[in-house]
Amino acid sequence: MKIVRTSILPFRGFTAINLLGVLFVHPGVYLSNELMNHERIHTAQQREMLFVFFYLFYVVEWLVRLPMRGNAYRNISFEREAYANQRNAAYLSSRPLYAWRRYLKRSSRPHQHR
């Protein structure tokens, strides 16, 4: 994965952004093994969806999740898969195609009853 350090991308509040398998990171950000694995998972997701469909689905899912409970970004299935497996260095070697689909229905936060 190519790494580009720039103050322009990612947007404020984010550490890194993976665009077409190129990782854009602010200068001085420490690239931990977990962060790199998280971004490698995104690269696998992008490839299996031929890049353009990944971005289309990502935006549509974010828009659908905006009015829902919780953080729309954190509840996107692609993010949920990446966060759930970022500590597992061997995950990509056994990851089934379209594994992010497992994260579509379940909420990332337990539902609290009042």
LINZIZI-V992926 format. One record per pair of residues at least 24 apart in sequence whose C-alpha atoms are under 10 Angstrom apart, sorted by the first residue. I is the first residue (numbers start at 0). J is the second residue. D is the distance in Angstrom with one decimal. If there is no record, write none. Layout:
i->I j->J d->D
i->I j->J d->D
This chain:
i->0 j->35 d->9.0
i->0 j->38 d->9.0
i->0 j->39 d->7.7
i->0 j->42 d->8.6
i->2 j->30 d->9.9
i->4 j->28 d->8.7
i->16 j->41 d->9.7
i->17 j->41 d->7.2
i->17 j->42 d->7.4
i->17 j->45 d->9.5
i->18 j->42 d->8.5
i->18 j->45 d->9.0
i->18 j->50 d->8.9
i->18 j->54 d->9.3
i->19 j->45 d->7.2
i->19 j->46 d->8.4
i->19 j->49 d->9.6
i->19 j->50 d->6.6
i->19 j->51 d->9.0
i->19 j->53 d->9.9
i->19 j->54 d->9.6
i->20 j->44 d->10.0
i->20 j->45 d->7.8
i->20 j->46 d->8.5
i->20 j->50 d->9.0
i->32 j->85 d->8.3
i->32 j->86 d->7.9
i->32 j->87 d->9.7
i->32 j->88 d->8.1
i->33 j->81 d->9.7
i->33 j->82 d->8.9
i->33 j->84 d->8.8
i->33 j->85 d->5.1
i->33 j->86 d->5.4
i->33 j->87 d->8.1
i->33 j->88 d->8.0
i->34 j->81 d->9.4
i->34 j->82 d->9.2
i->34 j->85 d->6.9
i->34 j->86 d->8.7
i->35 j->85 d->8.1
i->35 j->86 d->9.9
i->35 j->88 d->9.7
i->36 j->81 d->8.0
i->36 j->82 d->9.4
i->36 j->84 d->8.1
i->36 j->85 d->5.3
i->36 j->86 d->7.4
i->36 j->87 d->7.9
i->36 j->88 d->6.7
i->36 j->89 d->9.4
i->36 j->90 d->8.7
i->36 j->91 d->8.5
i->37 j->78 d->8.6
i->37 j->80 d->8.8
i->37 j->81 d->5.0
i->37 j->82 d->6.5
i->37 j->83 d->8.9
i->37 j->84 d->7.3
i->37 j->85 d->4.7
i->37 j->86 d->8.2
i->37 j->87 d->9.5
i->37 j->88 d->9.6
i->38 j->78 d->9.8
i->38 j->81 d->7.5
i->38 j->82 d->9.7
i->38 j->85 d->8.4
i->39 j->81 d->8.6
i->39 j->85 d->9.0
i->39 j->91 d->8.1
i->40 j->77 d->8.7
i->40 j->78 d->9.3
i->40 j->80 d->8.0
i->40 j->81 d->5.8
i->40 j->82 d->9.3
i->40 j->84 d->8.3
i->40 j->85 d->7.9
i->40 j->90 d->8.5
i->40 j->91 d->6.9
i->40 j->94 d->9.1
i->40 j->99 d->9.8
i->41 j->77 d->7.1
i->41 j->78 d->8.0
i->41 j->80 d->8.9
i->41 j->81 d->6.8
i->41 j->99 d->9.9
i->43 j->91 d->8.1
i->43 j->94 d->9.3
i->43 j->96 d->8.7
i->43 j->97 d->9.2
i->44 j->77 d->7.4
i->44 j->80 d->9.7
i->44 j->81 d->9.4
i->44 j->96 d->8.3
i->44 j->97 d->7.1
i->44 j->98 d->8.5
i->44 j->99 d->7.7
i->45 j->77 d->9.5
i->47 j->96 d->7.1
i->47 j->97 d->7.2
i->48 j->96 d->9.8
i->48 j->97 d->8.4
i->53 j->77 d->9.0
i->60 j->103 d->9.1
i->67 j->106 d->9.9
i->68 j->106 d->9.0
i->68 j->108 d->8.9
i->68 j->110 d->9.2
i->69 j->106 d->8.7
i->69 j->107 d->8.4
i->69 j->108 d->7.4
i->70 j->107 d->9.2
i->70 j->108 d->9.4
i->73 j->106 d->9.8
i->73 j->107 d->7.6
i->73 j->108 d->9.6
i->74 j->102 d->8.6
i->74 j->103 d->8.5
i->74 j->104 d->9.8
i->74 j->105 d->9.0
i->74 j->106 d->6.8
i->74 j->107 d->6.0
i->74 j->108 d->8.6
i->75 j->99 d->9.3
i->75 j->102 d->8.1
i->75 j->103 d->7.5
i->75 j->106 d->9.5
i->75 j->107 d->9.1
i->76 j->100 d->6.8
i->76 j->101 d->7.8
i->76 j->102 d->4.9
i->76 j->103 d->5.1
i->76 j->104 d->8.4
i->76 j->105 d->9.0
i->76 j->106 d->9.4
i->76 j->107 d->9.2
i->77 j->101 d->9.8
i->77 j->102 d->7.7
i->77 j->103 d->8.6
i->78 j->102 d->9.0
i->79 j->103 d->8.8
i->79 j->105 d->9.8
i->79 j->106 d->9.3
i->79 j->107 d->7.1
i->83 j->107 d->9.7
